[in-house]
Amino acid sequence: MIEIRNLSKRYGNLLAVDDISFRVEPGQVLGFLGPNGAGKSTTMKMVAGFLAPTAGSIKVAGFDVIEQPMEAKRRIGYLPEGAPAYGEMTPRGFLDFVADIRGLDGDVRRKRLDEVVGRLNLQRVLDQSIETLSKGFKRRVGLAQAILHDPQVLILDEPTDGLDPNQKHEVRSLIQDMAKDKIIVISTHILEEVHALCSRAIVIAGGKLLADATPAELERRSRYHGAVSLTTKDTPQVVEALRGLSEVAQVEIDARDGRITAFPRAGVALFPVVSELIRNRNFPVDELAFESGRLDEVFRQITVSAQGERAHA
């Protein structure tokens, strides 16, 4: 597992990471969330052994990253933000270079190279210089070097940032496939990544750890949790009817698309009540949905208030 205790990183007067502690168990995909400048990449670099902490400790698979760096790094695969590589190299040459660094040889080397090239569909670009590759292929090459030695722990910093929807789907599918037997930590500011990949999410802002929960638990903090949203051509009549229900605390209309959202009073299961109203009144509803909660709203609520407190500190 990964075990982080009282981790801090200071650059002069800037406290980039401020006394954070958490553990990650095997089989978990942890989303490490925060706005730009929150301390996400700094934390990932410390876990991967690229930066020394100012204070605190990091253990990977029982090995201290500072005191036993080689043992810890043998168990880590790391994809830095932007997937940097040597642009003049080809993917074949770059992966051979990484295999040398990782001490892979013989049949194990050949097997791992064949496996990662096949898994990431790199065959047709193996002999093309990396600087000429698309963002999607550059990211695949970066992932290939991260998993080449079959590490127990994967640290992925913004793995799908800047990719198109098809490329994102490919990278996410690979991560999901690897999640069964590895610890995976994904640093991101893209909230859809959490829904797509993560079993747990940590929110960081201003260098401080502000939340640690499953995505569903975070969504339950949203004021939209338990609300019912719908679209209809009879907006005025439906809104009037919803406001007449004793179970409804508030009704809002989205000015952009006309979507109506009804918010429940505390402890009320609103969806069956609204469904019955629509049936009884024969309202022409195009779409009806139960709201589990909106992660973007919770994220803003947590991080904006923290950044405001930091600005006034």
C-alpha positions in Angstrom: 0.0 0.0 0.0 0.9 3.7 0.0 1.1 5.3 3.4 1.6 9.1 3.6 2.0 10.8 7.0 2.1 14.5 7.7 3.6 15.3 4.3 4.6 19.0 3.6 6.5 20.7 0.9 7.7 24.3 1.1 9.2 26.5 -1.6 10.5 29.6 0.3 7.4 31.3 1.7 5.0 29.1 -0.3 3.6 26.1 1.5 2.7 24.0 -1.6 1.6 20.9 0.4 0.5 21.4 4.0 0.6 18.4 6.4 -1.5 15.8 4.5 -1.9 12.2 5.5 -3.7 9.3 3.8 -3.3 5.6 2.8 -4.2 3.8 -0.4 -4.9 0.0 -0.3 -4.4 -2.5 -3.2 -7.3 -2.6 -5.6 -8.2 1.0 -5.1 -8.2 3.7 -7.8 -7.8 7.0 -6.0 -8.7 10.2 -7.7 -6.5 13.0 -6.3 -8.6 16.1 -7.1 -8.0 19.8 -6.9 -7.9 23.0 -8.9 -4.8 24.1 -10.7 -2.1 25.0 -8.2 -3.7 23.0 -5.4 -0.5 20.8 -4.7 -1.6 17.7 -6.7 1.5 17.4 -8.9 3.8 18.3 -6.1 2.4 15.5 -4.0 2.6 13.0 -6.9 6.2 13.9 -7.5 7.0 13.4 -3.8 5.3 10.0 -3.8 7.2 9.0 -6.9 10.5 10.1 -5.4 11.2 13.0 -7.8 10.9 15.6 -5.0 12.0 15.4 -1.5 9.4 16.5 1.1 10.1 19.3 3.6 8.5 17.2 6.3 6.6 14.0 6.7 7.1 10.4 5.4 6.0 8.3 2.4 6.0 4.5 2.3 5.3 2.5 -0.9 4.8 -1.3 -0.3 6.5 -0.9 3.1 9.6 1.0 1.7 10.3 4.5 2.7 10.7 6.7 -0.4 13.4 8.8 1.2 15.4 6.2 3.1 14.9 3.2 0.7 14.4 5.0 -2.7 15.5 2.3 -5.0 13.2 -0.4 -3.4 10.3 2.0 -3.4 10.8 3.1 -7.0 11.1 -0.5 -8.3 7.4 -0.8 -7.3 6.2 2.4 -8.8 5.2 3.3 -12.4 5.0 7.0 -12.9 3.4 9.0 -15.7 4.2 12.7 -15.2 1.9 15.5 -16.4 2.1 15.9 -20.1 3.8 12.5 -20.6 7.3 13.9 -21.3 9.7 11.8 -23.3 12.8 12.2 -25.6 11.2 13.6 -28.7 14.1 12.6 -31.0 13.7 8.9 -29.9 11.3 6.4 -31.4 8.9 4.6 -29.1 10.9 1.4 -29.7 14.1 3.1 -28.7 12.6 4.9 -25.7 11.0 1.7 -24.4 14.3 -0.2 -24.9 16.0 2.6 -22.9 13.4 2.3 -20.1 13.8 -1.5 -20.1 17.6 -1.0 -19.6 17.0 1.4 -16.7 14.4 -1.0 -15.1 16.9 -3.9 -15.4 14.7 -6.1 -17.6 16.5 -8.7 -19.7 16.1 -12.0 -21.5 12.7 -13.5 -21.9 11.1 -11.3 -19.3 12.2 -8.2 -21.2 10.9 -9.5 -24.6 7.6 -10.5 -23.0 7.0 -7.2 -21.2 7.9 -5.1 -24.3 5.6 -7.2 -26.5 2.8 -7.0 -24.0 2.8 -3.2 -23.4 3.3 -2.5 -27.2 0.3 -4.7 -27.9 -1.8 -3.4 -25.0 -1.3 0.2 -26.0 -1.6 -0.4 -29.8 1.8 1.1 -30.5 2.8 -1.2 -33.3 2.3 1.2 -36.2 4.3 4.1 -34.6 7.2 2.1 -33.1 9.7 3.5 -35.5 8.3 7.0 -35.8 10.0 9.8 -33.8 8.1 10.7 -30.6 8.0 14.4 -31.4 5.9 13.7 -34.5 3.3 11.7 -32.7 -0.2 12.9 -31.8 -1.0 13.7 -28.1 -2.9 10.5 -27.9 0.1 8.4 -29.0 2.5 10.4 -26.8 0.3 9.6 -23.8 0.2 5.9 -24.8 4.0 5.9 -25.0 4.1 7.5 -21.5 1.8 4.9 -20.1 3.8 2.1 -21.8 7.0 3.2 -20.0 5.1 3.5 -16.7 3.8 -0.1 -16.8 6.7 -1.8 -18.6 8.1 -3.3 -15.4 4.6 -4.4 -14.2 4.7 -2.2 -11.0 2.5 -2.7 -8.0 1.7 1.1 -7.8 0.8 3.4 -10.7 1.0 7.2 -10.2 -0.7 9.0 -13.1 -0.6 12.8 -13.3 -3.4 14.2 -15.5 -3.4 11.0 -17.7 -6.2 12.2 -20.1 -5.8 16.0 -20.1 -5.8 17.3 -23.6 -7.0 14.1 -25.3 -10.0 13.8 -27.5 -13.0 11.7 -26.4 -11.9 8.6 -28.2 -8.4 8.9 -26.8 -9.8 9.4 -23.3 -11.9 6.3 -23.7 -8.9 4.2 -24.7 -6.7 5.4 -21.8 -9.6 4.9 -19.3 -10.2 1.4 -20.5 -6.6 0.5 -20.0 -6.6 2.0 -16.5 -9.8 0.1 -15.6 -8.2 -3.1 -16.9 -5.1 -2.6 -14.7 -7.0 -1.6 -11.6 -7.8 -5.1 -10.5 -4.4 -5.9 -9.1 -2.7 -2.6 -8.6 -2.8 0.6 -6.5 -3.6 3.4 -9.0 -3.5 7.1 -8.0 -4.8 9.5 -10.6 -4.1 13.2 -10.1 -6.6 15.3 -12.0 -8.8 18.4 -12.1 -11.2 16.7 -14.6 -14.3 15.6 -12.5 -15.6 13.2 -15.2 -12.4 11.2 -14.5 -13.7 10.4 -11.0 -17.0 9.0 -12.2 -15.3 7.0 -15.0 -12.4 5.5 -13.0 -12.2 6.1 -9.3 -13.4 4.1 -6.2 -12.2 6.9 -3.9 -11.5 10.6 -4.1 -9.4 13.0 -2.2 -9.9 16.7 -2.7 -6.9 19.0 -2.1 -6.8 22.8 -2.3 -4.3 25.3 -1.1 -2.0 22.4 -0.2 -4.5 21.0 2.3 -6.5 17.7 2.2 -10.1 18.8 2.4 -12.1 15.6 1.7 -11.6 11.9 1.5 -14.6 9.8 0.4 -16.1 7.7 -2.3 -17.5 9.6 -5.3 -21.0 8.6 -4.1 -20.4 10.0 -0.6 -19.1 13.3 -2.1 -22.2 13.5 -4.3 -24.4 13.1 -1.2 -23.0 16.4 0.0 -24.6 18.2 -3.0 -27.8 20.1 -2.6 -29.0 18.2 -5.7 -28.8 14.9 -4.0 -32.3 13.4 -4.0 -33.7 16.1 -6.3 -35.7 15.3 -9.4 -35.1 17.0 -12.8 -37.3 17.0 -15.8 -38.0 18.7 -19.2 -41.4 19.4 -20.5 -43.3 21.7 -23.0 -45.7 22.7 -20.3 -43.2 24.4 -18.0 -45.5 26.9 -16.2 -48.2 24.3 -15.4 -45.6 21.7 -14.2 -43.7 24.2 -12.1 -47.0 25.3 -10.5 -48.0 21.7 -9.8 -44.6 20.9 -8.3 -44.7 23.9 -6.0 -48.0 22.7 -4.7 -46.5 19.5 -3.4 -45.9 19.4 0.3 -42.8 17.2 -0.3 -41.1 19.8 -2.5 -38.9 22.4 -0.7 -37.9 24.4 -3.8 -38.3 24.4 -7.6 -35.7 25.9 -10.0 -35.7 26.4 -13.8 -32.3 26.4 -15.7 -32.2 29.5 -17.8 -30.0 27.7 -20.4 -32.1 24.7 -21.3 -35.4 25.1 -19.4 -34.7 22.0 -17.2 -36.9 22.0 -14.1 -35.4 20.8 -10.8 -37.5 20.0 -7.8 -35.7 19.8 -4.4 -37.1 17.6 -1.6 -37.8 18.5 1.9 -35.5 16.7 4.4 -36.0 13.0 4.5 -38.4 12.8 1.6 -38.0 10.4 -1.3 -39.2 12.7 -4.0 -38.9 10.7 -7.2 -42.0 8.5 -6.7 -44.0 11.5 -5.7 -43.1 13.5 -8.8 -43.6 10.4 -11.0 -47.2 9.9 -9.6 -48.0 13.6 -10.2 -46.9 13.4 -13.8 -49.0 10.3 -14.4 -52.1 11.7 -12.6 -51.9 15.0 -14.4 -50.9 13.5 -17.7 -48.1 16.1 -18.2 -46.0 15.7 -21.4 -42.6 15.1 -19.9 -39.7 14.5 -22.3 -37.2 13.5 -19.7 -37.4 12.6 -16.0 -34.3 11.9 -13.8 -33.3 11.3 -10.2 -30.3 13.4 -9.2 -27.7 11.5 -7.2 -25.8 14.7 -6.6 -23.5 16.9 -8.7 -19.8 16.4 -8.0 -18.8 19.7 -9.7 -21.0 21.6 -7.2 -19.4 19.8 -4.2 -15.9 20.4 -5.7 -16.5 24.1 -6.0 -18.1 24.3 -2.5 -15.1 22.6 -0.9 -12.3 24.3 -2.9 -13.6 27.8 -3.3 -14.2 28.2 0.4 -10.8 26.8 1.2 -9.1 29.2 -1.2 -11.0 32.1 0.3 -9.8 31.2 3.8 -6.2 30.9 2.6 -6.4 34.3 0.9 -7.6 36.0 4.1 -5.2 34.1 6.4 
